[in-house]
Amino acid sequence: MSELPTIDRCMLMVIPKKSYFEWANSLPSTYSIIEPDDTVEPSSYLLPDFDDEEDVEKFISKKFRIIFENELSAWTSNETEWPTKITYKVFKDWFDIHVSTMVFDLGQNAIKVV
């Protein structure tokens, strides 16, 4: 068996928790009520390649705001409807995060940023 190619990135999967669903359901523009038990596709973010778990955590703690805002904008771009406190603690309360340091590329074409 030949080795699968890896890419020099880690992957962060962001999975909404109950607080996120409660916020989304409180929005006036929410068309249907979503529940934590509903199948919701998590978002994935590519991170720099880290060997150390502590470095990954440090990076996420510095970049959480852009991730949090991206997740909020999935429901509304009206920032006045966003939570007033966007802190790392709130981020961790609203989302489970899973990091994979092994990212394999099964695609046939070169990776493009679009």
N, C-alpha and C positions, 0 to 999 in steps of 0.2 A: 504494500500500500504506500502510495506517495504521501508526503506530508502536505497538510492543508496550509495554504498561505495565511499568515497572520498580518494584521495591520498594526501600526505603532500607535494604537489608541486603547484606552479603557472605555467601557460603556457604562453609563449611568442610566438605570431604569427608574423612573419616577412614577409611583403608584398612588393615586388619590386615596385618602382616608375619609372617615366620617365627616370631619370638619369641613373638608373641601366640598363634599356633597351638600351639606347643610347650607353653606354659602351659595353654591350654584342654584339650589332650589329656592333661595330667598330672592333671587334676582327677578325683577319684573319681566324681563325678556326671556326667561326660561320657558320653553314651550312644553316640556314634559318633565315630570318629576323623575329624578334619577335617584336610585338607592345605592348604598354601598355594596349591596349584593349583586347589582347589575354588572354585566360584563363590560368593563370599560378598558379600552386599550391603553396601556401605560405608554408614556412618552419615553423615548430613548435619546440620550445625549452622548456624543462622543467627547471624551476628555483626553488630555495628553496622556501619554503612556507613563504610568507610575509603577515602581516596584514596591513601594512602601505604602501600606494602608493609611498610615498617619499623614503622608503627603496627599493622598486622595482626599481624605477628610478635610485637610487644610484648604485644598483647592476648592472643594464644594462649598465650604463655609465662606469663601471669598466670592464665589460666583452664584450663590443661591438666589440672589435677588433677580438676576436675569432669567433664571429658570422659573422662579415663582411667578414673575410677571408674564412669562410666556404661557404658563398653565392657566393663569387668570384670564388672559386675553382669549383663550379658547372659548370662554363663555361670554365675555363682554370686553369691548375695547374702551368702554367708558370707565376711566380710572377713578371717577368719583364713587363707583359701585364696588371698587376693590376694598379690601380690609384696610383700615387706617394704620394698623401695625403690621409691617412686613419685616419680620425679624427672622433670624435663623431658627430660633426656638419655634416660632409659629410655622415656619416651613417644615420642620421636623414633626410638628403636631398634625399638619395637614397631609403629609406625604410619607410613605415608606420609600426608602431608596435602597437599591441593590446595585452593587458595582461588580462588573466582570473585568478582570484584567487580561483575559484571553479572548480576543476578538478575531474570528476567522473570516476570511473573505471567500465566499463561494461564488461570487459573481464572475462573469466572463469578461466584462469590460472594466476599464479604469474607473476609479471612483471620481465622480464629478461633484463639485459644490455648486448647487443651483440657487 
